Amino acid sequence: MLIKLAWRNLWRNKLRTSIVLGAMIFGLTSVTVMIGFMNGMVNNMTNNAINWQTSHLQIHQQGYKLDPDINKIILDEIQISTLLDNSTEVKAWATRHLAEGMIASARSTRGITINGIDAQKELTVRPIKQQIQAGQWIDDKGRNPIVVSQKTAERLKLRVASKVVLTFSDFQGDVSGAAFRVRGIYKSVSSSFDETNVFVRLSDLKTLSGVKGDHEIAILLNDIKTLKTFRQLLSPSLNAKNTLQSWGELQPLLATMSSSMAVSNLIMLSIFVLAMGFAIVNILLMSLFERTREFGVLMAIGMQKQKILALISLESTLLGLVGATLGLITSLLLMAILQHTGINLEMVSEGLSSFGLDTTLFPSLVIKDYLTIFITIVLTSFVAGLYPAWQILKQKPVDAMAEKH
């Protein structure tokens, strides 16, 4: 009975209620899309960082990331290779021989990280072959092939088949180098990665450096959820001088952003809920102010204050329930469209590439997010109805019936 009465009271002024519901639906849809957009952006940055830079895990000799000395090679590499080959959690892995040096053309010179890679294994952990803009990926044919980024090619005025010279310090600290021929030109999603990385064959770089071992092992897992467990299993098997780092340790800023997304989403939701709560308080105060005499009569004929409180709370809760339901339906429809089409940000592609972002972003929300938003709005609506109810209940029946509006 109270629910039916509360529903009818809610629609006494259809225009006012409709305006508030419209504002709730619009606000809820906007907040949902914004949260989805932020989640999608961080997920995109994380996935791109894992695919192009860190993989899920990396193995180095201790201190190598802080001081990339060419002599700091991974110890017991054969034993590690066997362990990775026999692990069911590992999707793919690849070794890299790295050198910090210079790349020079007839036009210019730049500092660069030279990646000596196993051409086939590298493709299993890094999607570089699909991003070749000109030429082709490295193979075992030809003498000293190299793949450079589009950004490096533009700055050094290179094209496929151009000649470049790589120089770096070998294992004795002497300058070593050789001429390489551009086999292919790639473009990744990260401009900072493109500026600092070129790829050559593992055997070619080892011959020049005089170092037999490798500096990095990149590991991709079948499921990122097993990262912590797999790390705990692998770590005891490593030489004490080796270190195993996750993508979060290699990219601490990105890991912090990812872990703080829940807090950021909560702040955005709280701002909307606060504004919505004031709107509900306002509409209920106006509605109850117009019906003060009615409540005075109800109290005078013996209606318990608890039932009046329940009636007013039901009105506010129903308002929030309807608004949240319609808002989430609208949000679900819009998110379904955006998750199919994405949000095209081609116009700011240069800015996005500096953060390692694709030009098309896809919002991301899970069922838990929708449930959190729905429950929060309904609870806020209930709480928002308590103040107007208190304003009515504190009045004496005779004073309430004497009110004229």
VMD Tcl script that draws the C-alpha trace (Angstrom):
set ca {
  {0.00 0.00 0.00}
  {2.79 2.43 0.93}
  {4.67 1.61 -2.26}
  {1.61 2.32 -4.40}
  {0.97 5.59 -2.56}
  {4.63 6.63 -2.84}
  {4.61 5.94 -6.59}
  {1.49 8.06 -7.09}
  {2.92 10.89 -4.99}
  {6.08 10.80 -7.09}
  {4.10 11.55 -10.23}
  {1.82 14.24 -8.88}
  {3.97 16.78 -10.68}
  {4.99 14.90 -13.82}
  {7.06 17.71 -15.28}
  {9.19 18.20 -12.18}
  {9.80 14.49 -11.70}
  {10.58 14.02 -15.40}
  {13.13 16.84 -15.34}
  {14.91 15.35 -12.34}
  {14.88 11.87 -13.91}
  {16.20 13.31 -17.17}
  {19.04 15.00 -15.32}
  {19.82 11.75 -13.46}
  {19.84 9.70 -16.68}
  {22.04 12.20 -18.50}
  {24.43 12.54 -15.55}
  {24.62 8.79 -14.94}
  {25.27 8.06 -18.61}
  {27.99 10.70 -18.73}
  {29.70 9.39 -15.59}
  {29.48 5.78 -16.80}
  {31.04 6.63 -20.17}
  {33.73 8.72 -18.47}
  {34.62 5.87 -16.09}
  {34.61 3.44 -19.01}
  {36.81 5.79 -21.04}
  {39.33 6.14 -18.20}
  {39.39 2.36 -17.66}
  {39.83 1.79 -21.38}
  {42.66 4.32 -21.57}
  {44.64 2.76 -18.71}
  {43.98 -0.77 -20.03}
  {45.19 0.31 -23.46}
  {48.36 1.85 -22.03}
  {48.99 -1.26 -19.94}
  {48.44 -3.69 -22.81}
  {50.64 -1.67 -25.16}
  {53.40 -1.43 -22.56}
  {53.28 -5.20 -22.01}
  {53.16 -5.98 -25.74}
  {55.91 -3.59 -26.80}
  {58.20 -2.91 -23.87}
  {58.01 -5.07 -20.77}
  {56.11 -8.31 -21.51}
  {54.65 -9.74 -18.30}
  {58.04 -10.50 -16.77}
  {61.67 -9.81 -17.57}
  {64.88 -11.39 -16.34}
  {68.16 -9.43 -16.12}
  {71.32 -9.52 -14.11}
  {70.88 -7.45 -10.95}
  {71.46 -3.76 -11.55}
  {71.32 -4.00 -15.33}
  {68.28 -1.69 -15.73}
  {70.03 1.03 -13.72}
  {73.43 0.49 -15.32}
  {73.12 -1.27 -18.71}
  {76.71 -2.51 -18.83}
  {77.19 -4.80 -21.83}
  {79.04 -7.32 -19.63}
  {76.07 -7.75 -17.25}
  {74.65 -10.86 -18.87}
  {72.06 -13.26 -17.47}
  {73.62 -16.18 -15.61}
  {72.56 -19.83 -16.11}
  {70.62 -18.91 -19.24}
  {70.37 -22.48 -20.51}
  {68.77 -23.63 -17.24}
  {66.28 -20.76 -17.41}
  {65.43 -21.60 -21.04}
  {64.64 -25.19 -20.04}
  {62.40 -24.06 -17.20}
  {60.46 -21.69 -19.46}
  {60.07 -24.28 -22.21}
  {58.60 -26.76 -19.73}
  {56.23 -24.32 -18.01}
  {52.54 -24.51 -18.91}
  {51.97 -20.93 -17.67}
  {54.36 -19.46 -20.27}
  {52.85 -18.47 -23.61}
  {56.10 -17.30 -25.20}
  {59.55 -16.01 -24.29}
  {62.50 -14.47 -26.09}
  {66.09 -13.51 -25.31}
  {67.64 -10.16 -26.25}
  {71.21 -8.98 -26.55}
  {71.24 -5.23 -25.91}
  {73.72 -2.44 -26.49}
  {73.49 1.29 -25.92}
  {75.08 3.05 -28.88}
  {74.72 5.42 -31.82}
  {73.08 5.10 -35.21}
  {74.46 7.29 -37.99}
  {73.44 8.01 -41.55}
  {74.89 10.41 -44.10}
  {72.50 13.06 -42.72}
  {72.44 12.69 -38.93}
  {73.38 10.74 -35.80}
  {71.26 9.65 -32.85}
  {71.61 7.73 -29.60}
  {69.82 4.40 -29.73}
  {69.25 1.07 -27.98}
  {70.34 -1.74 -30.27}
  {68.17 -4.85 -29.81}
  {69.88 -8.04 -30.93}
  {66.99 -10.49 -31.28}
  {66.05 -13.95 -32.45}
  {63.88 -12.87 -35.38}
  {61.26 -15.61 -35.00}
  {61.06 -15.72 -31.21}
  {60.78 -11.93 -30.98}
  {57.56 -12.04 -32.99}
  {55.96 -14.25 -30.32}
  {56.38 -11.62 -27.59}
  {56.23 -8.35 -29.55}
  {53.76 -7.56 -32.41}
  {56.33 -5.73 -34.49}
  {55.90 -7.60 -37.77}
  {52.32 -6.35 -38.12}
  {53.57 -2.78 -37.70}
  {56.12 -2.83 -40.53}
  {55.33 0.25 -42.62}
  {57.86 -0.40 -45.39}
  {60.16 -3.27 -46.30}
  {60.03 -6.47 -44.25}
  {61.02 -8.07 -40.98}
  {64.49 -9.47 -40.33}
  {65.31 -12.98 -41.50}
  {68.49 -15.05 -41.81}
  {69.26 -13.77 -45.30}
  {71.63 -10.97 -46.21}
  {74.43 -9.28 -44.33}
  {73.69 -7.12 -41.27}
  {69.98 -6.29 -41.80}
  {68.37 -3.74 -39.47}
  {64.81 -2.63 -38.77}
  {64.38 0.99 -37.67}
  {61.34 3.00 -36.59}
  {59.54 5.41 -38.87}
  {60.51 8.26 -36.57}
  {64.19 7.32 -36.74}
  {63.94 6.92 -40.52}
  {62.45 10.40 -40.87}
  {65.09 12.05 -38.69}
  {68.01 10.28 -40.36}
  {66.46 10.51 -43.85}
  {66.38 6.73 -44.30}
  {64.40 4.42 -46.53}
  {64.46 0.70 -47.20}
  {67.95 -0.39 -48.37}
  {69.59 2.73 -46.90}
  {72.93 2.22 -45.19}
  {73.50 3.11 -41.53}
  {76.43 2.66 -39.15}
  {75.95 1.38 -35.60}
  {78.63 2.05 -32.97}
  {78.82 1.06 -29.29}
  {81.27 -0.08 -26.62}
  {82.21 -3.77 -26.74}
  {83.07 -6.08 -23.81}
  {86.50 -4.46 -23.42}
  {85.15 -0.91 -23.51}
  {86.50 -0.28 -27.00}
  {84.39 1.27 -29.74}
  {82.87 -1.39 -31.98}
  {80.52 -1.06 -34.89}
  {79.55 -1.98 -38.42}
  {77.49 -0.90 -41.37}
  {73.92 -2.21 -41.57}
  {71.34 -2.12 -44.35}
  {67.76 -1.06 -43.56}
  {65.53 -4.08 -44.14}
  {62.31 -2.65 -42.75}
  {60.69 0.39 -41.12}
  {58.17 -0.05 -38.27}
  {55.86 2.21 -36.32}
  {54.64 1.25 -32.83}
  {51.99 2.92 -30.67}
  {54.65 4.61 -28.52}
  {56.72 7.47 -29.95}
  {59.20 7.23 -27.04}
  {59.81 3.55 -27.85}
  {60.26 4.34 -31.54}
  {62.82 7.04 -30.81}
  {65.14 4.71 -28.90}
  {64.96 1.22 -30.42}
  {66.30 -0.51 -33.51}
  {66.44 -4.27 -34.20}
  {69.25 -6.41 -35.59}
  {69.98 -10.13 -35.60}
  {71.17 -11.62 -32.32}
  {74.19 -13.28 -33.96}
  {75.29 -10.07 -35.71}
  {75.29 -8.01 -32.50}
  {77.02 -10.73 -30.47}
  {79.80 -10.91 -33.03}
  {80.41 -7.17 -32.70}
  {80.13 -6.98 -28.90}
  {82.24 -10.04 -28.12}
  {79.78 -10.99 -25.37}
  {78.40 -14.53 -25.56}
  {75.43 -14.22 -23.21}
  {72.21 -12.19 -23.32}
  {71.00 -9.26 -21.26}
  {67.25 -9.73 -21.20}
  {64.66 -12.49 -21.27}
  {61.09 -11.33 -21.94}
  {58.28 -13.63 -20.78}
  {54.61 -13.59 -21.83}
  {52.14 -15.63 -19.77}
  {48.93 -17.26 -20.94}
  {47.02 -15.38 -18.23}
  {48.23 -12.27 -16.43}
  {46.30 -13.43 -13.36}
  {48.91 -16.16 -12.85}
  {51.79 -13.65 -12.80}
  {52.22 -13.57 -9.02}
  {52.02 -17.35 -8.66}
  {54.38 -18.02 -11.56}
  {56.87 -15.49 -10.25}
  {56.93 -17.20 -6.86}
  {57.61 -20.54 -8.58}
  {60.33 -19.24 -10.91}
  {62.26 -16.95 -8.55}
  {63.84 -19.70 -6.38}
  {65.21 -21.39 -9.52}
  {67.16 -18.33 -10.66}
  {70.78 -17.57 -9.92}
  {71.10 -15.15 -6.99}
  {72.72 -12.59 -9.30}
  {69.70 -12.57 -11.62}
  {66.56 -10.59 -10.97}
  {62.97 -11.26 -12.08}
  {60.79 -8.16 -12.51}
  {57.12 -7.81 -13.39}
  {55.74 -5.24 -15.82}
  {54.59 -3.17 -12.84}
  {58.12 -2.89 -11.49}
  {59.47 -2.00 -14.91}
  {56.71 0.59 -15.44}
  {55.96 1.86 -11.90}
  {54.08 4.98 -13.04}
  {51.73 2.93 -15.21}
  {51.25 0.37 -12.43}
  {50.32 3.18 -10.03}
  {47.81 4.57 -12.52}
  {46.28 1.15 -12.98}
  {45.97 0.47 -9.25}
  {44.52 3.91 -8.54}
  {41.77 3.70 -11.17}
  {39.28 2.42 -8.60}
  {39.89 5.53 -6.47}
  {39.59 7.84 -9.50}
  {36.33 6.20 -10.54}
  {35.00 6.49 -7.00}
  {35.78 10.23 -6.96}
  {33.93 10.79 -10.25}
  {30.98 8.74 -9.04}
  {30.93 10.58 -5.70}
  {30.74 13.97 -7.41}
  {27.76 12.83 -9.47}
  {26.06 11.16 -6.50}
  {26.51 14.29 -4.36}
  {24.92 16.47 -7.03}
  {22.13 13.94 -7.51}
  {21.51 13.76 -3.77}
  {21.00 17.53 -3.56}
  {18.60 17.35 -6.52}
  {16.53 14.66 -4.80}
  {16.47 16.60 -1.53}
  {15.33 19.67 -3.44}
  {12.50 17.97 -5.32}
  {11.28 16.18 -2.19}
  {11.34 19.36 -0.11}
  {9.27 21.13 -2.76}
  {6.85 18.19 -2.99}
  {6.49 17.78 0.76}
  {6.17 21.54 1.29}
  {3.13 21.47 -0.98}
  {1.67 18.54 0.98}
  {2.33 19.73 4.52}
  {-1.35 19.92 5.39}
  {-1.92 16.39 4.10}
  {0.77 15.05 6.40}
  {-0.71 17.06 9.26}
  {-4.08 15.38 8.67}
  {-2.47 11.93 8.47}
  {-0.69 12.49 11.77}
  {-3.86 13.88 13.35}
  {-5.91 10.81 12.48}
  {-3.27 8.58 14.05}
  {-0.92 7.52 11.27}
  {2.34 6.48 12.87}
  {5.38 8.62 12.19}
  {7.32 5.51 11.20}
  {4.90 4.95 8.32}
  {5.18 8.57 7.21}
  {8.96 8.22 7.31}
  {8.68 5.00 5.29}
  {6.39 6.71 2.77}
  {8.78 9.63 2.16}
  {11.80 7.31 2.06}
  {10.02 5.15 -0.50}
  {9.39 8.19 -2.68}
  {13.05 9.12 -2.72}
  {14.17 5.51 -3.16}
  {11.76 4.93 -6.05}
  {13.01 8.11 -7.71}
  {16.59 6.85 -7.45}
  {15.59 3.34 -8.53}
  {13.86 4.57 -11.67}
  {16.63 7.03 -12.49}
  {19.38 4.45 -11.92}
  {17.57 1.78 -13.98}
  {16.88 4.04 -16.96}
  {20.36 5.58 -16.71}
  {22.09 2.20 -16.69}
  {19.97 0.95 -19.61}
  {21.02 4.03 -21.59}
  {24.62 3.54 -20.48}
  {24.63 -0.12 -21.49}
  {23.30 0.70 -24.95}
  {25.81 3.51 -25.47}
  {28.72 1.43 -24.13}
  {27.76 -1.45 -26.42}
  {28.00 0.91 -29.40}
  {31.28 2.49 -28.25}
  {32.86 -0.88 -27.49}
  {32.14 -1.84 -31.10}
  {33.09 1.41 -32.83}
  {35.60 2.82 -30.33}
  {36.35 6.49 -29.78}
  {38.46 7.88 -32.62}
  {41.10 10.32 -31.41}
  {43.12 10.57 -34.62}
  {43.26 14.36 -34.33}
  {45.47 14.08 -31.22}
  {47.47 11.04 -32.35}
  {50.83 12.68 -31.67}
  {49.93 13.40 -28.07}
  {48.52 9.91 -27.56}
  {51.60 8.20 -29.00}
  {53.78 9.93 -26.42}
  {51.80 8.05 -23.77}
  {51.76 4.76 -25.69}
  {48.06 4.98 -26.57}
  {46.21 3.84 -29.68}
  {44.29 6.46 -31.65}
  {41.08 4.44 -31.18}
  {40.11 3.79 -27.58}
  {37.46 1.35 -26.40}
  {35.67 2.05 -23.09}
  {35.84 -0.76 -20.56}
  {33.36 -1.56 -17.78}
  {32.58 -4.84 -16.04}
  {29.37 -5.98 -14.36}
  {30.84 -5.12 -10.96}
  {31.16 -1.46 -12.01}
  {27.52 -1.28 -13.11}
  {26.34 -2.91 -9.88}
  {28.44 -0.50 -7.79}
  {26.96 2.50 -9.60}
  {23.40 1.18 -9.30}
  {23.62 0.33 -5.59}
  {25.34 3.63 -4.77}
  {22.64 5.68 -6.48}
  {19.76 3.80 -4.83}
  {21.34 4.10 -1.37}
  {22.04 7.80 -1.90}
  {18.43 8.32 -2.94}
  {17.24 6.66 0.25}
  {19.54 8.78 2.43}
  {18.52 11.94 0.55}
  {14.91 11.36 1.59}
  {15.70 11.36 5.32}
  {16.18 15.14 5.65}
  {12.85 16.10 4.00}
  {11.13 13.44 6.12}
  {12.64 14.90 9.28}
  {11.39 18.35 8.30}
  {7.83 16.98 8.17}
  {7.98 14.75 11.22}
  {9.31 17.47 13.53}
  {6.12 19.51 13.01}
  {3.07 19.16 15.23}
  {-0.09 17.97 13.48}
  {-1.99 21.17 14.33}
  {0.81 23.37 12.94}
  {1.08 21.25 9.80}
  {-2.67 21.49 9.14}
  {-2.54 25.25 9.58}
  {0.01 25.64 6.77}
  {-1.40 27.39 3.69}
  {0.29 27.18 0.26}
}
mol new
graphics top color blue
foreach p $ca { graphics top sphere $p radius 0.5 }
foreach p [lrange $ca 0 end-1] q [lrange $ca 1 end] { graphics top cylinder $p $q radius 0.2 }
display resetview
